[in-house]
């Protein structure tokens, strides 16, 4: 390992400490209070003139040597705490360690009693100080921090230690997940776990990652969705199930896509897509209220209201409004392709009728949907797992919802007719879909489960990462994933 000059100086300090019999990485640490607990205890005891003794730990983030007495700040996971040392109170050896061998970034254990300085700051007056972890690499510069985006993402540990706002983003992410769990638990859903390694991928139109099981001599796929496994549970007489976990899609990377992402899916027997719309409104409002204290959130330049009843538009209405095309007037792919090209739109030669319509939503509609909006009734040929719309063989009962110009989630009245489902699988397995990378394999076991009888049900999927982007006002998914995938540094 190559060391910088500053790192070499710290390594020399390590050696000096060990020569003096001081272990810079001791096996045991004592702690009676977190930094915040020590401050709170002192604030509560001060009016009664009671003494608060405390042993705290933390990373050294500021040092102010002042001759025979010095101040410093240490930081733990709760707060920053000022400490005060006097040479004749901690001893000459400890004071010399503080002045000569302690560096910013080191972890220390400190004991003493709390008092208030003349400037009014609660402070721990030390009787002892012990080094508990020596930092070899200095932290990023005090005033500049770690600002380079590439370095922040590759070295998330350095980003977290130097940028409190990054730490807050991931605390918020945890609050989001916990709020989602409480919401569904309160509706009598049960949380389950389904396989990550699957013999057959399904539940979405996406390219999978492939791996190999040596003992079984079998190729397996990292799941792209939980859907088919969760709906098998409805056959098994669970009425409400949900899962929060990782999906993997071997596709592009963008500000809102990461190959590995966290998904929420739920399925409820006897619901349809309109009931799922109502639950979606309640879920987002509940999470926002619990995490931010309000159903109104700020996202970039927009104030977004997540409470109340959201806007609802059919896909046809939305495209007519923003793309000024009535796709019902163009019942074949070739006719629709020509109409889209006449307005300068994106219309690939090999795209199906439904795919062309979906492209219109992405290009013309999605950027306009800042306030929460449901777009519903999707083309059948891009929705192989959704129930047909009564009286309309070309559309299904499906919606997506959009917030801040982003697609946030997808839901269906789920198809529960096994014969229709088999036809859809066969259709999606055609060569042209295979070439587009959007084929849906024919899952014989899922069809077998459906033949036992699947209750009517509503299903829903939403990315937790995008939800966290909303709740933290972040514009890229990499900012809300602790370890996003990046190109190799080489």
N, C-alpha and C positions, 0 to 999 in steps of 0.2 A: 504493500500500500504506500502510495506517495503522500507525503505530508507537506503542507505549506510551512513557511517559516514560523508563522504564528502557532501552528499546530505543534511544531517541533519544540517551541518554547514551553508549551503546556505539557508535552511528554516529559521534558526535563523536570518540570515541577512534580510530576507523578513520581519520577525516580527519587527526587529529593525527599518527598513525603515518606516513601517506603523506607528509605535509608534512616529516617528518624523514627521508624516504628509506627507510622500512621498509615492505616489501610484506607485508601481513597474510595473503595467500594465495599463497605462493611456489609455483613450478612443480615444484620438486624437494624431496625429503625424504631424509635419510640415516637409516638404522637398522641397528644391528648386533645388537641383542638385543630380543626382546619383554620386557615387564616381568617375566614369570615366568622367562624364560631368564636375565635379569640376576640375579634373586634366587637361582635354582638354581646358576648359575655361581659366585656369591659363596659360597654355603653349601658348595660342593664345594672351593673354593680356600682358604677361611679357615683350615682346620687346617694348611695348608702355608705360611701367611703370604704367599700369592701375591696379586698385585694384579689386580683385574678392572676393566678399562676398558670402558665401554659407552656407546652412543648409543641412547637410547630415545625413544619418542613416546607421546603419550596426551592424553586430555582432563583438564583441571584440575578436580578435584572437591573440593579442600580447600586453603585457604591460611591459613598462620599467620605473619603478619609479626612480626618481633621485632627492630626497630631495624636494625642493620647486618648481621643474619643472619636468615634466615627458613626455614621449612619449608613444604612443600606436598605434596599427593598428586596423582599423575596416574594415569589408568586407561586401559588399552587392552583389547583383546579377550581377554587372558589373565589379567590380574591388576591389582592396585593397587600402585603403587610410591611410596615416600616419596622426595622430593628435598630437598636442603639447599643453600642459596645463601648465600655470604658476599660482601658488597659488594666487598671488595678482591680477591676471587678471580675474580668474573665481570665486573667492571668497572662503573663508575658508570652508564653508559648502559643496560646490561642490567638492572641492579638497579632503576633508575628505571622501566624498562618493566614489570618484575615488580610493583612496588608500585603504579604509577599506571594502567597501561594493560592489565594482564592481569585477566581476569574468570573466574569460574567458568563452565565450559563451553567455554572456549577450548582449542584443541589446540596443543601445544608439542613441540618437539624439544629434547632435553636430552642433554648429554654430560658425562662425568666418570668418577670411579672409585667403586666400591662400598666402604662401610664399615658398621660396626654402631654404632648410637647407644647411649647409656647405658641406654636402656630396652630394648635388645636388638633393635631393628627394623633389618633390612637397608635401607640408604639409599644413594641415588646423590648423591655430593658433586659439585656442578656446577662445570665450567670454562666452560660456555657454555649459553645458553638462547636459543631462537629461536621466535617465534610462527609457526605454520604454518597456522592457520585461526581467524579471529576469529568467535566466536558472537555474533550480534545479539540473539537471544532468550535470556534467562536460563533455566537449567534449573529444573524444579520445586523447591520449597522442600526444603531438606536433610532436615528431620525428617518432613515430611509426604509428600513424593514426589508422584507422580501417582496419585491414588486414585479420582477420578471415573471410573466405568466407561465412560460414554459418550465422554469425552475420551480415555481410554486406547485405545478401539477406533478412534476416528476419527483419532487422532494416534499411531499405533503407534510411530513413531520416538521420540516423547517418552516413551512407556511403556517402551520398550526401554532408553533411555539412563538412566532414573531408577529402574527396577525390575529388579534383577538376577534375581529369581525369574522374571520374564517371559522374559528371555533364556534362562534354563535350560529353560523349557518348550519353546522352539523348537530348542534344541540336542538335547533329548530326542526331539523329533519327527524330526529328521534321523537320529538313531540308530535309531529305529523303522523308518524306511524302509530304511535300510542293512541292518538285521537281516533284514527281510523279503526283500530282494533276495538276500542271502547264502543264506538258507534255500532259496529256489527254485533258485538257481544250483547249489547242492550236490546238488539232486535232478535235475539235467540238464534243467531247463526252459530255454527261451530267452526272453529279454525282447524284446518287439516293440512297435511303435507303430502304432496304427490311426487312421483319420481322426477328427478332431474335428468338422469340417464334413462333414455327411452328406446325401446327396440324399433319404434316407428314414431316419427315426429308428426305433429298435427295441431289443429286449432287456430292456425293463422296462415297467411300466405307469406312465407319467408324462407330464405335459405338457412339450413341448419349447420351447426358445427358437427363434425363427425369424429368419433373416437373409437377405440377398439378395446374390447375386454379380452385379455389374454387367456384367462382360464376357460372362458366359454367359447373362445375363438369366434367372437361375434362383434360386428360393427354396431355401435350404439350412437344415438344422437343426443346432444344437449337440447333440452326442451326449448321450443319456441313459444309455447303457451301451456297453461294448465288445463285448458277447457275440456278436452275429451276425458281426462281422468276425473275432473270434478263432476261432470255430468253423469259419469258412471255411478257416482255416489247417490244421485237422485234416484236412479234405478234401485239402488240398495236401501231405499226408504229413509235416507236423510233428506229433510225438506229444505234446509238452508245451510249452505256451506260457503266458506271463503278461504282464500289463501293469499298470503303476502310472501313473495319469494322472487328468486332470480330467473329471468329468461335470457336466452342467448340467441342472437340472430346474426348470421354471417353476412352482414350487409355494410353499407356505407356509414361514415361517421359525419355528424354535423352538429350544429349548435343544439339540436334537440334529439340526437340519436347517439347512442353508445352501444357497441355490440353486446355488452352485458348490462342489463338494467333490471330494476326492481318493479314488479308488477303486482297490482291488486286485481284479483278476479273473484266475483261472487255469483252464485246461482241460487235461485229461489223458486221452489215449486209453486205453481198456480199463479205466478206473476206473469205479466206481459211487458212489452217494451214501454208502454205508457206508465205502468206502475214503477218501472225501473227509472224512468225520467224523474218521477216524484222523489224517489229515494236518492237519486243523484243530487238533486237540489238540496235536500236535507243534509246529505253527507258533506258536501263542500261548504255549506254554511256552518255546520257544526265544527268542522276542522278549523275553519278560519276563526270562528269565535273562540275556540279553545286555545289555539296557537297564538293568535295575534290580539285577541280581546275584542275583535269587531268582525262583522261580516263584510266590511269594506276594507279592501287592501289596495296598496299603491304598487303598481307595476310599471316601471319606467315613468313615462309622462301621464299614465292613465290612472284614474281612481276607478276601481272595479268593484261593483256591488255583487256579492255572491249570494245574498239572501233573497227571499221572495221568489216569485215565479219568473222563470227565464223565458227569453224569446224562443219561439218554436216556428221553424220554417221547414216545409218539405224540401227535399233536394231540388225538385223541379222549380219551386218558387224561388229558392235562393239563386239558382243559376240564371233564371230569367231576370232576376233583379240586378245581378252584378255582371254577368257575362252577356246578357241580352240575347240569350239563345234559349228557345223552347225545345229541349231535346226530344220531347214527345213528337215533334213534327219531323224528326229524322229517325225512323225506326230501324235503320240498319247502320252498321259501323261505317260503311263507306260514305253514306249520306251525312252522318254526323261529322265524320272526319273532314269532309269538304266544307261543312258549315263552320267548323272551328278554324280551319285554315283561312277562311274568308275574313275572319276578324284578327288574323295574325296569331292565333293560339297554338299551343303545343298539341299536336295530333300525330303520334307515331304511327307508322304504317301497319305495324303488327298489333296494335292495341285493340282490344275488343270494345263493343259498344259500352259496356259498363265501365271499363277502364278509362275510356275517353271521357265519360261523365265524371268519374272520380278525379281525373286530371283537371277538369273545369273547376271543380270545388277547390282543389289545391291552388290553382293559379289565380282564380278570380274571387272566390268566396271567402276562403279561410283568412286572408289578410284583413278583411273587413270586419271580422267578428271579434271585436274587442270585449264587449260585455258578454256574459255567458249566454250561449245560444245552442239549442238543439237543432241539428239538421237531420231529418228523418225520411224514411221510405227510400231505400237504396236499391239499385239494380240487382236483380237476382244473380246475374252471372259473376258478380264479384263478392257474393255473400253466401258461400256454400253451406253454412251452418244455421242460417236464419229461416224462420217460417215465412211462407208466402203471404203476401198481403191479400186478404179476401177479395175476390173479383178481379185480380190483376196478376197475371202470370209473369209479368216482367219485373215486378218489384217485391221486396220483402220487408218485414217489420224490423227494421234496423235503424239505429240512430248513432251518430257521433256527436260529441259536444265539444265546443270550441270556446276558449277564453284567451284574451290577449293575442289574438291572431294565431293561436296554436291549437291543433287538435289535441284534446286531452284524454279522450276515452271513447269506447266503442261498446255498443250493447245491442242485443237482439231479443225478440221473442224467439226462443230457441226452437229449432226444428226437432220434432220428436216422432216423426213418421219415418220408420227405418227403411221403407222401400224408396221413398223420395230421397232420403239421405244417401242411399247407395247410388242412385242415379246421379246425384250431385257429385259424389266422389269420382265416379267414372268420367263425368264431364270435365271435372277439374284436372283429371289425370291425362287429358289429351295432349298430344305432342306439342301443340302451340303453347299451351300453358307451361309445359315442361321447359320449353325454350326460354320463356319469360322468367323462369325461376319462381313461379307462383303456383306450382302444382300442389294439390292437396292429396297425399297418398290415401289409398283406400285402406281404411283401418277395419279389418274383419272383426277384431275383438270388440271394437266400439259398436259396430253394427249388431253383433251378437247381444251385447248388453241392451241396446235399444229394442231388440225383438222381445225381450222380457217385459217390455212396457216402461216407457219413460213418461213421467207426468208432464203436462204443459209447464213451461218454466221460462223465467226471464234471466238473462245472463249479462254480465258487465265486466269490462276490463279497463284499467286505468294505470298509467305509469306513475309510480310514487316519485320518481325523479322530477318529472314535469310539475307535479303538484308541489314539490318542494321548491322548484324554481319560482312558482307563483308566490308561495308563502314567504320567500326570502328576497324577492325582487332581484333575482339573478337571471341573466339573459342567455346563459349557456349551460347545458347539462353537465359539463365537466366541473362547473363550480359547485355542484351539489352531490357529486360522487367522490368519495374519499380518494379512490385510486382509479381514475379513468384510464382507458386504454390509449396509449400514445405510440407513435412510431418509434422503432428502436433508435437509440441515440447514435448507433453506428451507421 
